[in-house]
Amino acid sequence: ETKRALSACWDGTLRLWNMLTGETFRTFGQRVKRQMGHQAVPSCLAVNWTSGRVVSGHRNGTLQVWDFESLQPVQILRANRANQSPVLSLMADWGLEKEDVPAEDGM
């Protein structure tokens, strides 16, 4: 079985690593970087290897739910303007199944 690691990178991407070889085998987030600029740099991550989902927290106060297979964000959560502050750490309750996560923006 491949041992994996996921990193949040300064260029605004998330990189999936093979810990046995030390090589990156997936990079995603370039589209979000273009849309959000320097605020898209992820500051923290929570991963569910079983469901193939990742949540990234960002300096602009957003959380993004990612799908490993499509390499695309499936949901973006935004705090209201009054409560918007950088996301520095997060934990996720992965009680929802992959199919239960809404594909559209917002909650």
C-alpha atoms as one frame of an Amber mdcrd trajectory, in Angstrom:
protein
   0.000   0.000   0.000   1.239   3.469  -0.854   1.956   5.730   2.079   0.657
   9.206   1.292   1.105  12.707   2.617  -0.683  15.897   1.625   0.947  19.308
   1.786  -0.390  22.845   1.538   2.047  24.879  -0.531   2.889  28.572  -0.694
   1.960  28.676  -4.391  -1.683  27.995  -3.425  -1.678  24.333  -4.442  -2.185
  21.115  -2.528   0.285  18.336  -3.301  -0.166  14.636  -2.743   3.108  12.827
  -2.055   4.214   9.214  -2.184   6.114   8.873   1.078   7.961   5.757  -0.110
   9.459   7.426  -3.196   9.397  11.079  -2.090   7.687  12.094  -5.328   4.600
  14.235  -5.867   1.957  12.368  -7.830  -0.906  14.884  -7.716  -1.076  18.659
  -7.556  -4.327  20.573  -7.414  -5.668  24.021  -6.673  -4.206  26.059  -9.561
  -7.653  27.303 -10.668  -8.495  28.484  -7.159  -5.155  30.292  -6.921  -5.970
  32.235 -10.098  -9.436  33.159  -8.795  -8.471  34.127  -5.247  -4.918  35.443
  -5.625  -2.551  35.408  -2.646  -5.479  34.782  -0.296  -5.779  31.273  -1.779
  -2.663  30.035  -0.013  -3.908  27.187   2.190  -2.937  27.517   5.835  -4.194
  24.149   7.092  -5.660  20.826   5.968  -7.854  17.980   7.178  -7.831  14.751
   5.151 -10.142  11.755   4.897  -8.175   9.150   2.936 -11.129   6.744   2.851
 -13.599   9.102   1.167 -11.019  10.941  -0.929 -11.918  14.328   0.527  -9.756
  17.146   1.842 -10.746  20.372   3.579  -8.332  23.265   3.203  -8.470  26.418
   5.316  -7.357  29.742   3.812  -6.190  33.190   4.914  -9.296  34.805   3.440
 -11.541  32.956   5.917 -12.782  30.274   3.521 -12.828  26.499   3.792 -12.710
  24.443   0.608 -13.738  20.811   0.301 -11.746  18.986  -2.405 -12.204  15.706
  -4.227  -9.034  13.683  -4.912 -10.388  12.022  -8.069 -11.510  15.152  -9.912
  -8.855  17.408  -8.319 -11.565  20.069  -8.045 -13.194  21.884  -5.137 -16.689
  20.504  -4.482 -17.724  23.069  -1.903 -16.516  26.463  -0.708 -17.619  27.683
   2.715 -17.389  31.410   3.434 -17.834  33.211   6.727 -19.964  36.332   6.640
 -17.936  39.532   6.294 -18.312  40.489   9.969 -16.753  37.187  11.099 -14.187
  36.792   8.335 -10.701  36.083   9.648  -7.847  33.802   8.513  -8.346  30.078
   9.074  -5.242  28.875  10.922  -6.252  25.365  11.937  -9.174  23.010  11.462
 -10.539  19.600  12.296 -13.294  17.927  10.309 -16.030  15.529  11.374 -16.165
  13.148   8.444 -19.517  11.642   9.458 -20.985  12.510   6.063 -20.478  10.154
   3.161 -18.875  11.474  -0.032 -22.283  11.613  -1.741 -23.757  13.686   1.120
 -21.503  16.714   0.585 -23.362  19.333  -1.479 -21.771  20.068  -4.836 -22.860
  23.703  -4.789 -21.294  26.629  -2.981 -22.679  27.569   0.430 -24.607  26.013
   3.275
